[in-house]
Amino acid sequence: MANTKITSRVIADDAVTTAAIADDAVGAAQIAANALGINDLSNATISSSDPAIDTNPSGGVGTLWINSTSGEVYVCTSATTDANDWFNVGEGTGNIFAPYTMSYLVVAGGGAGAGQYNTGNGGGGAGGMLTGTHSTAAGIQFTATVGAGGAGQYNAQENAGNDSSLAGSGLTTVTATKGGAGGSAYANSPVNGGSGGGEGNQSGPGTGVAGQGNAGGAKNSVAGGGGGGKGAAGSAAASNTAPGNGGDGGQSSITGTATYYAGGGGGGLERNGSYTQAQGGQGGGGNGGIPTNSGNNVPAGGSGDVGQAGRNGTANTGGGGGGGSKAAGGSPYGGSGGSGVVILRVPTSNYSGTVSGSPTVTTDGSFTVIKFTGSGTYTS
């Protein structure tokens, strides 16, 4: 008797239920190969080794790779010829990510200008400035530390700025050195730094750190020297009526716009007659104060400020503060140094969006720019 095949056309919908099928009545032998459309995964590779960044999967993103030796499982999350990213989705660790180049700018806080009642207040030195590139990959956390500028004051030892840094796995920590304070009557004024402070009544001009900044300028009698900047040393006072200008900072286009950072502060002076006001260097350096008897003991920008105080360095440039100036009997404040900044520039295709500390994030063409004006992190 010929076998009669039962097709779906002669079986009413829902006529055969699970209750009508005995346990184990249908086994593997009763199911034709691929009868249910179950095929081997076409996007999986089984190998005795891990994938590499130059393992170029024909299936592109989503391709699975199973290491038959370790049991680790990877999925391709970014497919670029010879630069693929493989994320470990098993129990183990060790993602395999293609490297890319990240650019950085690190600027320390600028030093304060001098604010002594003695003559010849030096301008504050700029914070050290460092630029460079680093080859990194996805999944690495970088920590940006942004240094504050030195606080301007009067009749006390002046304040240097604070270091800024960038740290992360595989990166030798990049540390920009704090700006040196302007020199004053205190022989032990902290005038050395990323850039040195200008010479005041004593101590001589401060020295800078090679590759980060320059020295401050010398005084001339009652006129202080300018603070050093990244791009140039502070100017020496030209005469007892013309204090030294701050040294210009360095220029960077990391944001997409050519911008100066780390300019030195201008020097201050004592003068009852005609004078030349010292100018801060390009890159946020504060101008020197105006010699007057009005506005004693008032910081720049404060209530009653008439310009005697050295002007503050610009925030997030690392500029040095200007030296205070006075006519006979005045008590001038030195200008505060500008805070530092840390900026990263990464290809937008590699930007993770994982940040902390509220940096400002912008784009420039095919790049993403991450600007830290306060400390925070970026995970690549």
C-alpha positions in Angstrom: 0.0 0.0 0.0 1.5 3.3 -1.1 2.4 5.8 1.6 0.0 8.7 1.8 1.5 12.1 2.6 -0.5 14.4 4.7 0.0 18.0 3.7 -1.0 21.2 5.5 -3.9 21.6 3.1 -5.8 18.6 4.5 -5.2 19.5 8.2 -7.4 22.2 9.6 -5.8 25.1 11.4 -5.1 24.1 15.1 -6.3 20.5 14.5 -3.0 19.1 15.9 -2.1 20.4 19.3 0.8 19.7 21.6 -1.6 17.5 23.7 -2.2 15.2 20.7 1.6 14.6 20.1 3.1 11.9 22.3 6.4 12.7 24.1 9.4 12.1 21.9 7.1 11.2 19.0 9.0 13.6 16.7 12.7 13.2 16.8 15.6 14.5 14.8 15.2 11.5 12.4 11.7 12.7 11.4 12.9 16.3 10.5 14.6 16.7 7.2 17.8 18.7 7.2 17.0 22.5 7.2 13.3 21.7 7.1 12.7 24.4 9.6 15.0 26.9 7.9 17.7 26.5 10.5 21.1 27.0 8.9 24.6 27.5 10.3 25.3 31.1 11.2 26.7 32.7 8.1 28.3 35.6 10.0 30.3 33.5 12.5 33.9 32.3 12.3 35.3 29.6 14.6 39.1 29.8 15.0 41.7 28.6 17.5 43.0 32.2 17.9 41.6 35.7 18.5 40.7 38.1 15.7 43.0 41.0 15.0 42.4 44.5 13.9 43.4 43.5 10.4 41.0 40.6 10.4 38.6 41.9 7.8 35.3 40.2 8.1 33.3 39.8 4.9 30.1 40.2 7.0 31.2 43.6 8.3 29.7 44.9 11.5 27.9 42.2 13.5 30.2 39.4 12.5 30.9 36.9 15.3 34.3 35.4 16.0 34.5 32.4 18.4 37.9 31.3 19.8 37.6 27.5 20.1 40.7 27.4 22.3 39.7 30.0 25.0 36.0 30.0 24.4 36.0 33.8 24.1 33.4 35.4 21.7 33.9 38.6 19.9 31.6 40.8 17.7 32.8 43.2 15.1 31.6 46.7 16.1 33.5 48.8 13.6 34.5 47.5 10.2 37.3 49.4 8.4 39.9 47.6 6.2 42.8 46.6 8.5 41.4 48.8 11.3 38.5 46.7 12.7 37.2 46.8 16.3 36.3 43.5 18.0 34.3 43.7 21.3 34.6 40.8 23.7 31.1 39.7 24.5 32.1 36.6 26.5 33.1 36.3 30.2 36.7 37.4 29.6 38.3 40.8 28.9 40.5 42.2 26.2 38.8 44.0 23.5 40.6 44.3 20.2 40.4 47.8 19.0 42.1 49.6 16.1 44.2 52.6 17.2 43.6 56.2 16.1 45.3 59.5 16.7 44.2 61.9 19.4 45.6 65.4 19.6 45.9 67.3 22.9 46.7 70.7 24.3 47.5 71.1 28.0 47.9 74.6 29.6 48.6 75.2 33.3 47.3 78.0 35.4 49.1 81.3 35.1 51.0 82.9 37.9 49.8 86.1 39.7 51.5 89.4 39.2 53.2 91.0 42.2 51.2 93.4 44.4 53.7 94.8 46.9 53.9 98.3 48.3 57.6 98.2 47.3 58.5 99.4 43.9 59.0 97.3 40.8 56.2 94.6 40.7 56.9 91.9 38.1 54.2 90.4 35.8 53.1 86.8 36.4 54.5 84.1 34.2 52.2 82.1 32.0 51.3 78.5 32.7 53.3 75.9 30.9 51.8 74.9 27.5 52.3 71.5 25.9 50.8 70.0 22.7 51.1 66.6 21.0 49.4 63.5 19.7 48.8 60.1 21.1 47.8 56.9 19.4 44.9 55.3 21.4 42.0 53.0 20.9 38.4 52.7 22.1 37.7 51.9 25.8 40.5 53.9 27.5 39.7 56.6 30.1 41.7 59.8 30.0 41.7 62.2 33.0 42.1 65.9 32.4 43.2 68.0 35.4 42.9 71.8 34.9 45.0 74.0 37.2 43.7 77.2 38.7 45.6 80.5 38.2 47.5 82.1 41.1 45.3 84.5 43.2 46.4 88.1 43.1 47.0 89.9 46.4 49.0 92.7 48.0 51.6 93.0 50.6 52.2 89.2 50.7 54.3 86.6 48.9 52.8 86.2 45.4 51.0 83.0 44.2 52.2 80.8 41.5 49.5 79.0 39.4 48.7 75.3 39.5 49.7 72.4 37.2 47.4 71.0 34.6 47.7 67.4 33.3 46.4 64.7 31.0 46.7 61.0 32.1 45.5 57.7 30.7 46.5 54.1 30.1 49.3 54.0 27.5 50.0 57.7 27.7 53.0 59.1 29.7 51.2 61.6 31.8 51.4 65.1 30.2 52.0 67.7 32.9 52.1 71.4 32.2 54.0 73.3 34.9 52.3 76.1 36.8 53.1 79.7 35.9 55.6 81.5 38.1 54.5 84.5 40.1 55.8 88.0 39.5 58.8 89.0 41.6 58.4 91.5 44.4 60.1 92.6 47.6 60.1 89.0 48.9 63.5 87.5 48.1 61.9 84.0 48.0 59.0 84.9 45.6 58.1 81.8 43.6 59.0 83.3 40.3 60.1 80.2 38.4 57.5 78.1 36.6 56.2 76.9 33.2 57.1 80.5 32.3 58.9 82.6 34.8 57.6 85.7 36.5 59.0 89.2 35.7 61.7 90.6 38.0 60.5 92.9 40.8 62.3 94.6 43.6 64.4 91.6 44.3 65.1 88.0 43.2 65.8 88.5 39.5 63.5 87.2 36.7 62.0 83.7 36.9 63.1 80.9 34.6 60.8 78.9 32.4 60.6 75.1 31.7 62.2 74.2 28.4 59.5 73.3 25.8 56.7 74.8 28.0 57.5 78.5 28.3 60.1 81.2 28.7 61.8 83.4 31.3 60.5 86.6 32.7 62.0 90.1 32.0 64.3 92.2 34.1 63.2 95.3 36.1 64.5 98.8 35.7 64.6 100.7 39.0 61.0 101.2 39.9 59.5 99.4 36.9 59.0 95.6 36.9 59.7 93.1 34.2 57.1 91.3 32.2 56.2 87.7 32.8 57.3 85.1 30.3 55.0 83.4 27.8 55.0 80.2 25.8 56.2 82.0 22.7 58.5 84.6 24.0 60.3 85.8 27.1 58.9 88.7 29.1 60.3 92.0 28.1 62.7 93.9 30.4 61.5 97.2 31.6 62.7 99.8 29.1 63.1 102.6 31.7 61.9 103.6 35.1 58.7 104.8 33.4 58.1 101.8 31.1 57.7 98.4 32.8 58.2 95.3 30.6 55.4 93.8 28.6 54.4 90.2 29.0 55.8 87.6 26.6 53.5 86.4 23.9 51.9 83.0 24.2 51.9 80.1 21.8 49.3 79.5 19.0 47.3 76.4 18.5 44.6 75.4 16.1 43.4 72.4 18.0 39.8 73.8 18.1 39.8 74.6 14.4 40.6 78.3 15.1 44.1 79.6 15.5 44.2 80.8 19.1 46.9 82.1 21.5 47.4 80.6 24.9 49.8 81.2 27.8 50.7 84.8 27.5 52.8 86.5 30.2 51.5 89.4 32.4 52.8 92.9 32.1 54.9 94.5 34.8 53.9 97.2 37.2 55.7 100.4 38.4 55.7 103.3 40.8 55.2 106.6 39.1 53.8 110.1 39.9 54.2 111.5 36.4 54.0 110.2 32.9 54.3 106.5 32.3 53.7 103.7 29.8 51.3 100.9 30.9 52.7 97.5 30.3 50.7 95.2 28.1 50.0 91.5 28.7 51.3 89.1 26.1 49.0 87.5 23.4 47.3 84.5 25.0 45.5 86.0 28.0 48.3 87.9 29.8 47.0 90.7 32.0 48.1 94.3 31.6 50.1 96.0 34.3 48.3 98.3 36.7 47.9 102.1 36.3 50.0 104.1 38.9 47.5 106.1 41.0 46.9 106.7 44.7 43.2 105.9 44.3 41.7 102.4 44.8 44.2 101.1 47.3 44.0 97.5 48.3 41.3 96.7 45.7 41.7 93.7 43.4 41.2 94.0 39.7 37.5 94.2 38.9 36.5 94.7 42.5 34.3 97.5 43.9 36.4 100.7 43.8 38.9 99.4 41.3 40.3 102.3 39.3 43.0 100.4 37.5 45.8 100.4 40.1 45.7 96.6 40.4 47.4 94.5 37.9 44.8 93.1 35.5 43.8 89.5 35.7 45.0 86.9 33.2 42.2 85.5 31.0 40.4 82.4 32.3 41.2 79.1 30.5 44.2 80.5 28.7 46.9 80.1 31.4 47.8 83.8 31.0 49.9 85.5 33.8 48.4 88.3 35.9 49.7 91.9 35.5 51.9 93.5 38.2 50.3 96.1 40.4 51.3 99.8 40.0 51.1 102.7 42.4 51.9 106.4 42.9 53.6 107.2 46.1 51.8 105.7 49.1 49.7 103.3 47.1 49.1 99.6 48.0 48.3 97.7 44.7 47.0 94.3 44.2 48.7 92.0 41.7 46.5 90.6 39.0 45.4 86.9 39.3 46.6 84.4 36.8 44.2 82.9 34.3 43.1 79.3 34.8 44.4 76.6 32.5 42.7 74.4 30.0 42.9 70.9 28.5 41.6 70.3 25.0 41.4 67.0 23.0 40.7 66.5 19.3 39.6 63.1 18.0 38.1 61.9 14.7 34.4 62.1 15.0 34.1 58.5 13.7 35.9 57.5 16.9 34.3 59.8 19.4 32.5 57.8 22.1 30.5 60.6 23.7 31.5 59.3 27.2 32.7 62.3 29.2 32.5 63.6 32.7 33.1 67.1 34.2 30.9 68.9 31.6 33.5 69.8 29.0 32.4 71.8 25.9 32.1 69.5 22.9 32.1 70.9 19.4 32.9 69.7 15.9 35.4 70.9 13.3 35.0 69.2 10.0 35.5 65.5 10.6 36.8 66.0 14.1 35.3 66.4 17.5 36.9 68.8 20.0 36.5 68.2 23.8 37.5 71.3 25.8 37.9 70.9 29.6 37.7 74.2 31.5 37.5 72.2 34.7 38.7 68.7 35.6 37.0 65.7 34.0 37.4 62.5 32.0 36.9 61.3 28.4 36.6 57.6 27.6 37.8 56.9 24.1 
